Amino acid sequence: MDDVKAYYVTTPIYYVNDAPHLGHAYTTVASDVLARWHRQRGERVWFLTGTDEHGQKILRTAEANGVTPQDWADRLVDESWRPLWEHLEISNDDFIRTTQQRHTDRVQEFVQDLYDKGEIYKGGYEGPYCVHCEEYKLPGELIDGEGEFAGQKLCAIHRKPVEILSEENYFFKLSEYGDKLLAHYAAHPDFIQPESARNEVVNFVRQGLQDLSISRSTFDWGVPVPWDPQHVIYVWVDALLNYATAVGYNENQEKFEATFPADVHLVGKDILRFHAVIWPAMLMAQGLPLPGKIAANGWLMVGGEKMSKSNLTGIKPQDLTSHFGVDAYRWYFLRAIAFGQDGSFSWEDFTARYTSELANDYGNLASRVAAMVGRYFDGALPEATADGEAEQAIREGLVKAVTEADHRIGDALDFQGGILAVFDFVKQVNGYLTEQEPWKVAKDPSPEARARLATILCTAAESLRAVAVLLNPLMPETSRKLWDSLGAEPSLGALADQRVQEAAEWGKLPAGSTITKGAVLFPRLEEKPTA
């Protein structure tokens, strides 16, 4: 198994100029579900996240708070970023920080190599610069300011005034890679997802690329340019290289070859161009393989506005997990929003979906089945001996759900579609119980009725066994509780060792398994907290 390349999935590395909000957590949870799904397929997985700690924005934030940039980054990572990912059960294999020496040394080596190959030259540049994007802007990317910013040009993403910067910098010959990038996009139509994002990038590259300024000399918070320490390396060149430095670039060749390139980079659509244009061009220049795909998620909207730290809609994930629970939080955003599209969040929608789908459909099913096995068979799973067409329909429904969920989540990055496939099956099992009425069958003492009752409850319990496996990457805590309630571990082993593609194999949960009614999986919600 170790000689097979790892399935390598990454989040963006996040700026530490403030604490994480729902948008950061959305991308990270999606990445985690993808990584867990592939682990549950039995694959070797490497899942990377981390923080981007250099650049002018970090420097200014630290100065505004009266501390050094490194102290600011250390505080944010230790007090906000790492604790949130642990809280959300993010299963990353590594957490890279761009201030770590394992990163900065390799960044200098990478850039030095490009310089030695003639891919980098010295030149001057003047233009509008957005500090929040850490990017020079083209005139067509600016909007006219209004109100307090009247008469000024604003960044269209952050809606903050740009600054006119003039400095002597080093440039990467990005303009020479336009045709090569377009050829790669054409040969690999799934390289950029969704299609709308792909079209946007293709159109941008077709208009012609400008050479990229890859150094800054007006501030010093960054990785020094190795041949000219008066300059620091442009923060985006520094940041993108984390995907290589974290897995052993120029340091651990065996690990690097067993992991790189990433199979999937999950990013927000506002940083898509960096990942789909600059990053592959840098790799081409260095003769390194390109990632499998770059998938851009949409924006989370609150009250019609993109969620960000700057527009005061940056709700903390903990505000929601304290009310709905961590598993419901992980489920909701991937269930409610088609990955790749913008989506709106509201307390009312979350509450309605939680009550209907999690508590009533899924949680109630688990509770009912455990209660009936306890009542009618003293908590020991009986043997199914009276199968019929109704049971066959359930088995067929499960095969469909497993096939659909595995393809949609594991391959197509259609988290919503995969989740819906599983919950359609949950609804089918609920409908099966409603039609079979085991509580009525239990009143008939005949051997035939007893066998029928056993078969109904066995079918429902076996269905839940499969659901626990399918939902484990999405809702690990709830799935562990259900696995324990079904008494599955003594005979089947740990939940993490169950393979999603084998979840539809019927009859795995043996007769005699001890079924217990544990705590309610999705408790009734308290009143919405008030500010």
Secondary structure, 3 states (H helix, E strand, C coil): CCCCCCEEEEEEEEECCCCCCHHHHHHHHHHHHHHHHHHHCCCCEEEEEEEECCCHHHHHHHHHCCCCHHHHHHHHHHHHHHHHHHHCCCCCCEEEECCCHHHHHHHHHHHHHHHHCCCEEEEEEEEEEECCCCEECCHHHEEECCHHHCCCEEECCCCCECEEEEEEEEEECHHHHHHHHHHHHHHCCCCEECHHHHHHHHHHHHCCCCCEECEECCCCCCCEECCEEEEEECHHHHHHCHHHHCCCCCCCHHHHHHHCCCCEEEEEHHHHHHHHHHHHHHHHHHCCCCCCEEEEECCEEECCEECCCCCCCCCCHHHHHHHHCHHHHHHHHHHHCCCCCCEECCHHHHHHHHHHHHHHHHHHHHHHHHHHHHHHHCCECCCCCCCCHHHHHHHHHHHHHHHHHHHHHHHCCCHHHHHHHHHHHHHHHHHHHHHHCHHHHCCCCCHHHHHHHHHHHHHHHHHHHHHHHHHCCCCHHHHHHHHHHCCCHHHHCCHHHCCHHHCCCCCCCCCCCECCCCCCCCCCCCCCCCC
